[in-house]
Amino acid sequence: MEQAKLAERLKIAQEMHDVLAHRISLLAMLAGGLAYRKDLTPEQTRETALAIQENAHHSLTELRAVLGTLRRGDLAGQDGPADQDRPAGQGGTAEGGPAPPQPTLAHLGALFAEVRAAGQQVEVDDSVTDRELLPAQTGRHAYRIVQEALTNARKHAPGSVVRAEIGGRPGDGLRIRVSNAAVPGRSGPGGRLGLVGLAERTRMAGGRITHDVRDGRFVLDATLPWEA
């Protein structure tokens, strides 16, 4: 029982890292634009400030949801069945409201739009077929892998063009490749913790992940199982 609770807490800690690293790196990018760009019009400055405010709000909302999950786990261990044993739709936040929906593959478009709006250059090649058949949990893992890869690119190769390639179909698995320019000697805050977390997430999902530098670009490749 204790081992299962520890494993669940580790999963939640990884979720917290992925969510907050994404939001905080976006905030840093937006704030950097305000600090160093002298050519912004008053309207552009206002839009950037509003984007910072919105991302800060999202950060608090998502952190509250993760902390609510931790709190529910503690209460479940003391008083009753864990949250995962409840019927669907009966989860909630620490304040008792409904838990926000977890992102899946269908939310990648919104993620790409969000980071582009913050100034990150992203090229996307999406060739997934029969995506409606992809299990929600696999889609969630895929979303977090892409999200963390974009975060790493912002931290370690700011300003570089990121290319995200997603493909696959039932029976062949889901393939994810994210690449960006390799910047020698540069290491942002957090070092390689993001890559360690990605490796653990992919392993738990039964997939494979590799990363290396090829032709001057850092390339991350992940494959997740997708049964026919």
N, C-alpha and C positions, 0 to 999 in steps of 0.2 A: 504493500500500500504506500509506504513512504517513498519507495523508488518510483512508483507511478506518479506520485505528487511532484517529486523532484523533476521528473522528465517533463511534466506539464508546465512547471514553472520555467524550465529552460526554454521551452517552445515560446512561452509568453515573453520571456526576456528577449528572444531573437526578434519577435514581432515588434516589440517596443523599440529595439535598435533600428530595425528597418524603417519604421514609420518616422521616428524622430530624426534619424540621420538624413532622410529625404527632405523633411520639412526644414530643418536647420540649415542644410546646404543651400536650399532655395532662398531662404532668408538672407544668407550671407551673400549670395549672388545679387539679389535685388538691392541690398543695402550697399554693396560695393559699387553698383551702378550710380546710386545717389551720391556716394562719397567722392567718386573720381571723375564722373562725366560732367563736363561743363557746358555741353551743348543741349541739354534737355530743356524743353519748353516748360512753362509752368504747368501745362496740362499733362505732359509726360511725367513730370515730377509728382504730380498728384496721383496719377495712375499707378506709379511705382509704389508710392506710399500706401495706397489702398491695397495693392497686391501684398505688401508686407503685412498689413493689418489682417488681411484674409488668411494668409498662411499661418500667422501666429494663432489666429482663431482655430484653424484646422488642427494645428499642433496640440492645442489644449483639449479639443474635442477628442482627438484620437488617443491622447495620453489618458484622458479620463476613461475612455472605453477599455483600454488595456488594464488600467488599475481596477476598474470595475470587474474585469474578468478574474483578476487575482483575488479580489475580495469575495466574489462568489465562490471561488475554489476553496477559500478558507472556511466559509460558512458551510459549504457542502460537506467538508471533511468533519465538521462538528455536529451538524444537525440533520443531514439528509443526503440525497443523491446528488452527485456532481452535475454541473450544468450540462455536460454532454449527454446525460441520461434523461434530460427533460425533453418533452415533445418540442418539435421545431416551433420557433416563434415565441418561446417562453423565456428566452434569455433577457438580459437587461444590463444597464449600466449601474454604476455604484449609486446613482441617484434614484434607481428604480425605473427608469424609462427604458424603452426598447433599445437593444444593442444595434449600432449602425451595421448595414450590410457589409460583408467582407468583399474586397475587390476580387475580380476574376479576370479571365482573358478578355472579356467584353469591355473591361474598364481601361484597357491599355490605350485606346484612342484618347481618352480624357487625360491620362497621364502624360502622353506625348504632347498634347495641347498645352497642358499646364507648364511643363518644363520649357517648351518653346516660348511661351508667353513671358517666362522669366529670363529668356535670353540664351538658353542652351540650344545649340544647333543639332538637330536629330534627323537622320534619314531613316526611313522605315521600309522594310520589304516584308510584307505579311502574305504568306502563301498557305495558310492553314485551311484545310478543307474539312467540311462536316464539323465545324467548330461547336455547333449546338450539341454534339454528342460528347464533348470533352467533359469529364467529371469536374464538378465545381472545385473540389479540393486540388486537383491538378492545375486548374486554371488559377487558383489562388497562389500556388507555389510559383507558377510561371510569372504572374504579375509581380510578386515580391522579388524574384530573380532579376527581372528587367529593371524594376525600380531601384534596387541596390546597385546594379551595374551603372545606371545613369548617375546615381549619387557618387559612386567611385570616380566616374569620369569628371564630374564637376570638381571633386576634391583634388584629384591627381593630375588632371589634364584640362584645366579651365580654358575655355575658348576653343577647344578642339571640336571638330565635327564628330559626332557619335553616330555609328551605323548600327541599327537594330534589325536583325533578321529572325523572323519567327515562321516556322513551317511544320508540317506534319499532318497525319491523318490517323484514324483508328487502325490499330494493328502495327503501325510504324513508329509510334511514339511522337512526342512533341519536341522539336528541336529549337533551341534558342542560341543565337550568337550575337554578342554585343561587342563592338570594337571601337577604339579611339586611339588617337596618337599617343605613343609612348614617350613620356617626358623623362629623360635620364636624370636621376638624382632627386626627383621631386616626390615627396610623400606628404600627403595632407594629414590633418588630425585623424587619429584613429588607426594609423598605420594600415595593417592588413586584416584588421578585425572584420571588416565587411566581407572579405573573401573567405575567411574562416567560417563565418556565419552562413554564407551561401553554400559552402561545401557541406555543412551539417544539415541544412534545410534540404538540399538535393539528396543527400544520403537517406534521410528519413523518408523521403518520397519514393525511394527505390530507384533513383536516377543516377546519372553520372555528370561530372563537371570537370573541366580542365581550363587552365588559363596559361598563356605564355605570350611572348612578343614575337610577331612575325612581320617582317618587312617594315619595321618601324612603327607597328601598331600593336597595342595591347589587345589581345583577343580572348574573350571568355566564351566558351562553348558549354552548353548544358543540354542534356537529354532527359526527358521525363517519360515514364511509361504511360502508354495510352492503348489499352486493350481494344481489340475489334469488337 
